Amino acid sequence: MLGFVVRRLISGIVLIFVISVIAYTLLYLGGGDIARRILGQAATAETVAAKSAELGLDRPLPVQYFDWITSAFQGDLGRSWFTGQLVADGVTSRLAVTLSIVIGATLISAIISVVLGVLAARRGGWIDAVVQFISVIGFAIPSFLIALALVLVFAINLHLFKATGYIPITTSFSGWITSVTLPIAALSLGAIATVAQQVRGSVLDALSRDYVRTLRSRGLGMNRVVYKHVLRNAGGPALAVLAVQFIGLLGGAVIIEQIFALPGIGQLAVQATSSGDIPIVMGVVIATAIIVVIVNLLIDLAQAALNPKVRLS
């Protein structure tokens, strides 16, 4: 198992490195005259040149990247070019907001998807039809339209939840619940549609296997067979899909945070990109890449626990 984890960690580090090289190169090649953008059009050429030298933009791109990656390995991601705030502080202060809605949406999606998928596979009939309908709705309707509908109904008309803004859980638990419920619901529907279909298909496949008939012939009840054996065998593919959905939810959070005015890293990335604050954008990119690597590692470990053959692959 230790070798399994080490291999996954090494591949994750390589992935983060490749992502940082690509992102850094694209941002700087497409950034235009960054010093001019920071100082404004009224700045003189001498002032712009001095600002470029101050930021190190007058050096070759490989040299700039080497200095940045060296500092990053020491935990220093630089400072914002516009506010002077440490990038690490700016990203970590907003990370809790994004993770709260993404992790919440992932957990809700996983629970509901397992319930719907198992019911659809076992019962069939109208229950299966309902699951298929939910899946179609989840695929067809973009999350931002779902978000707008939820705001209109539950925030504006019924006044049950906050329409915008975020309340930290340390300030008020009930306030935090009201501020994240609608964003989580908006993110969850599409993920539920995908994962429920995967669970349904995996459970149907597992129920047709010989070991299920053998267990049933020994007098084991169907519920025990399904929840102790079938779900264990069907869990691997569902976990893989759930990991992909988590990554997709991180991307979807960018839009959701704009709609609900949540101060997460998605909103930070949009603001930094529009202003050309490249250190902040790189901080968000690296933080997101690290989260993706950690999630994939956890999913790999969960799959290895469900299926020992994974540890040998």
Sequence and secondary structure as in RCSB ss.txt:
>XXXX:A:sequence
MLGFVVRRLISGIVLIFVISVIAYTLLYLGGGDIARRILGQAATAETVAAKSAELGLDRPLPVQYFDWITSAFQG
DLGRSWFTGQLVADGVTSRLAVTLSIVIGATLISAIISVVLGVLAARRGGWIDAVVQFISVIGFAIPSFLIALAL
VLVFAINLHLFKATGYIPITTSFSGWITSVTLPIAALSLGAIATVAQQVRGSVLDALSRDYVRTLRSRGLGMNRV
VYKHVLRNAGGPALAVLAVQFIGLLGGAVIIEQIFALPGIGQLAVQATSSGDIPIVMGVVIATAIIVVIVNLLID
LAQAALNPKVRLS
>XXXX:A:secstr
 HHHHHHHHHHHHHHHHHHHHHHHHHHHHTS SHHHHHH TTS HHHHHHHHHHHTTTS HHHHHHHHHHHHHTT
   B TTT  BHHHHHHHHHHHHHHHHHHHHHHHHHHHHHHHHHHHHH HHHHHHHHHHHHHHHHS HHHHHHHH
IIIIIIIS  S SS    TTT HHHHHHHHHHHHHHHHHHHHHHHHHHHHHHHHHHHTSHHHHHHHHTT  HHHH
IIIIIHHHHHHHHHHHHHHHHHHHHHHHHHHHHHHT  SHHHHHHHHHHHT HHHHHHHHHHHHHHHHHHHHHHH
HHHHHH GGGGG 
